Amino acid sequence: MNAILETVKVRHDWTKQQIEQIYNMPLLELVYTAASVHRAYHPKNEVQISTLLSIKTGGCPEDCSYCGQAARYHTDIKVQRLLPTETVLAHAKKAKQAGSSRFCMAAAWREVRDNKDFDRVIDMVKGVNELGLEVCCTLGMLTESQALRLQQAGLYAYNHNLDTSEEFYDEIISTRKFDNRINTINNVRKAGITVCSGGIIGLGESTSDRVSMLLTLATMDKHPESVPINALARIKGTPLEDLPKVEVWDMVRMIATARIVLPETMVRLSAGRIEMSEVEQAWCFMAGANSIFAGENQTLLVTANPALNKDMVMLENLGLKPMIKQNQESFCQS
């Protein structure tokens, strides 16, 4: 193990056994190592606040077992058509004023279609980009030409999660293949857009599956610039509603391992924070997480999320501060 970690460097030749050894390190040693890697590549006291807005909610034809937006499941989530461009830009302005440096727009689509709705998303991307925010979208599967349109509009990042390992994938989703996700990531790369891709733990997967998912990310020719680590949000009406809550130490291990094998990447502490105490989140930051998602009305897409004012208090308590986008005028008043 010491030979693996002796020199902190970006590498793409990890083996599953090596990542598994890291994941299974004694917890305090693992966190110490991850914290050391984090400080070698990132400011030690900065956390990026990313605002995530659902611009089109529900009615999705996919069967992702964890998702309350799938049309086939009977949940309390209200279907919402694509929001007006002006409404989205108003949300983006509010997010910037509140301290966000990244604005993410999510649409519950299986795939992008070349129609008027996509034209409207292009206008949204242009508008958010003009505000000086990093603009990110997650819209489902994407062709190379569609990715290029988004890039030309000013899209900074595209989110397309692996969700889980290739081996476990078919247990969670049947309407899309693992390779479809890889193809979309490749199309995003070809267009010159940065990649945001991570996954969810607590789906019933094994430790081997968690390691395998990280292996896929860590052996890409270029590592994703952003990796969200989500804990399953158990939504009533979905097939996974009765699974147990993810243990905080599982989140810490996953974040720490991601930080070590993906040293330059932004590791995002994502869904599941609502069930975590401030102390538990502090462990995740120590393990290498350097981004959190905020959502208006204390929601993250369609699930509960901590209030932004509470997040700001937490960051202050921990001696952390919101990351400011490079060349962006400060929006934090002292």
LUMVEX-24765 format. One line per 3 residues: their letters; for each residue x, y, z of C-alpha. Coordinates in steps of 0.1 Angstrom, whole numbers, m for minus. Example, Ala and Ser with C-alpha at 12.3 -4.5 7.8 and 13.67 -1.06 7.14 Angstrom:
BEGIN
as = 123/m45/78  137/m11/71
END
This chain:
BEGIN
mna = 0/0/0  28/24/8  42/18/m27
ile = 9/28/m42  6/60/m22  43/69/m19
tvk = 41/95/m47  9/115/m50  2/118/m87
vrh = m25/115/m112  m26/81/m128  m49/61/m150
dwt = m35/25/m145  m52/16/m112  m62/m20/m107
kqq = m93/m31/m89  m72/m48/m62  m53/m16/m55
ieq = m85/5/m51  m100/m22/m30  m70/m21/m7
iyn = m74/16/m3  m111/14/4  m105/m12/31
mpl = m77/7/49  m82/14/86  m106/43/87
lel = m83/69/103  m54/60/81  m76/62/50
vyt = m90/97/60  m55/109/69  m42/98/35
aas = m71/113/16  m68/146/35  m31/147/26
vhr = m39/141/m11  m66/168/m10  m42/194/4
ayh = m17/185/m23  m41/194/m51  m68/217/m37
pkn = m72/246/m13  m76/231/21  m104/254/33
evq = m126/260/2  m159/243/m7  m177/249/m39
ist = m214/255/m35  m233/243/m66  m270/250/m70
lls = m291/223/m87  m324/232/m102  m349/209/m118
ikt = m360/226/m150  m383/197/m160  m396/173/m134
ggc = m411/139/m135  m427/118/m163  m394/101/m172
ped = m399/68/m192  m369/51/m176  m371/26/m148
csy = m342/36/m126  m351/19/m93  m341/47/m71
cgq = m358/76/m90  m391/91/m80  m393/109/m114
aar = m399/76/m133  m434/78/m147  m440/41/m139
yht = m437/46/m101  m464/60/m79  m448/87/m59
dik = m459/121/m46  m437/140/m71  m456/165/m92
vqr = m448/165/m130  m436/198/m142  m430/209/m178
llp = m399/227/m189  m396/260/m170  m396/293/m188
tet = m361/306/m196  m367/338/m176  m377/317/m145
vla = m345/297/m148  m323/328/m151  m340/343/m121
hak = m331/312/m101  m295/314/m114  m292/351/m103
kak = m305/342/m69  m281/313/m66  m251/335/m74
qag = m262/361/m49  m265/334/m22  m229/322/m28
ssr = m231/295/m55  m204/295/m82  m219/266/m102
fcm = m254/264/m115  m267/230/m126  m299/224/m146
aaa = m316/190/m146  m343/177/m169  m360/144/m164
wre = m355/132/m199  m342/98/m211  m324/116/m239
vrd = m320/149/m256  m342/155/m286  m335/181/m313
nkd = m367/201/m307  m379/234/m293  m373/223/m258
fdr = m336/217/m265  m335/251/m282  m348/266/m249
vid = m322/248/m229  m295/263/m252  m309/297/m244
mvk = m308/289/m207  m271/278/m209  m262/311/m227
gvn = m280/332/m201  m264/314/m171  m230/316/m187
elg = m234/353/m192  m240/356/m154  m204/344/m148
lev = m214/311/m133  m201/276/m142  m231/262/m160
cct = m238/225/m159  m266/204/m173  m279/169/m169
lgm = m304/160/m196  m300/123/m202  m283/107/m232
lte = m266/131/m256  m252/128/m291  m219/143/m302
sqa = m237/170/m322  m260/179/m293  m229/181/m270
lrl = m213/205/m295  m243/228/m295  m242/229/m257
qqa = m205/236/m257  m209/265/m282  m236/279/m260
gly = m212/281/m231  m218/249/m212  m190/242/m188
ayn = m199/207/m175  m223/179/m183  m235/155/m156
hnl = m241/119/m165  m236/95/m136  m226/59/m139
dts = m249/53/m109  m232/20/m100  m208/m7/m113
eef = m212/m22/m147  m217/m56/m130  m246/m44/m108
yde = m261/m20/m133  m287/m43/m147  m301/m48/m112
iis = m310/m11/m110  m319/m1/m146  m332/m20/m176
trk = m342/8/m199  m306/19/m206  m273/1/m208
fdn = m241/9/m190  m224/14/m223  m250/41/m232
rin = m237/61/m202  m201/57/m213  m210/68/m249
tin = m226/100/m236  m195/107/m215  m174/102/m246
nvr = m196/125/m266  m192/152/m239  m155/149/m240
kag = m153/151/m278  m172/184/m276  m147/199/m251
itv = m171/200/m221  m159/189/m187  m174/157/m173
csg = m193/153/m140  m199/116/m133  m203/97/m101
gii = m227/74/m85  m250/63/m57  m242/40/m28
glg = m269/22/m8  m286/6/m38  m280/m29/m24
est = m246/m31/m41  m215/m48/m26  m182/m32/m17
sdr = m168/m48/m48  m194/m28/m69  m184/5/m53
vsm = m148/m2/m60  m156/m12/m96  m175/20/m102
llt = m145/40/m90  m122/19/m111  m142/28/m143
lat = m138/65/m134  m101/63/m124  m90/45/m155
mdk = m106/68/m180  m82/85/m204  m91/117/m187
hpe = m105/117/m152  m139/134/m147  m134/169/m134
svp = m163/163/m110  m175/132/m92  m207/133/m71
ina = m210/107/m44  m246/102/m35  m263/83/m7
lar = m296/67/m18  m325/90/m11  m353/64/m3
ikg = m383/77/m20  m417/62/m12  m432/45/m42
tpl = m399/34/m57  m386/m2/m56  m358/8/m33
edl = m379/27/m7  m373/1/21  m335/m2/18
pkv = m316/9/50  m300/43/54  m265/45/42
evw = m240/45/71  m219/76/74  m187/56/74
dmv = m196/41/41  m199/76/27  m166/86/43
rmi = m148/56/28  m162/62/m6  m153/99/m6
ata = m118/92/7  m111/65/m19  m124/87/m47
riv = m101/115/m35  m70/93/m35  m75/77/m69
lpe = m89/110/m85  m67/136/m69  m75/165/m92
tmv = m112/159/m93  m139/179/m74  m155/153/m52
rls = m190/163/m44  m209/154/m13  m243/151/m29
agr = m276/134/m21  m281/122/15  m268/152/34
iem = m302/158/49  m297/127/70  m262/136/81
sev = m253/157/111  m228/186/109  m202/163/125
eqa = m208/136/99  m205/160/71  m172/174/86
wcf = m158/138/83  m167/139/46  m149/172/41
mag = m119/159/60  m119/128/37  m117/150/6
ans = m151/163/m4  m148/199/m16  m183/206/m30
ifa = m219/205/m18  m251/209/m37  m277/235/m26
gen = m312/237/m38  m339/263/m34  m367/255/m9
qtl = m345/230/9  m348/205/m20  m322/188/m42
lvt = m342/181/m74  m371/162/m57  m356/151/m24
anp = m350/170/8  m317/189/13  m303/211/41
aln = m312/248/39  m285/270/24  m283/293/55
kdm = m276/262/77  m249/251/52  m233/286/55
vml = m233/283/93  m218/248/90  m190/260/67
enl = m182/289/91  m182/265/121  m157/243/102
glk = m135/271/91  m144/266/55  m155/292/29
pmi = m174/291/m4  m152/287/m35  m153/316/m59
kqn = m152/310/m96  m120/321/m111  m121/357/m125
qes = m155/361/m109  m161/391/m88  m167/382/m51
fcq = m203/378/m41  m195/371/m5  m198/402/17
s = m176/403/48
END
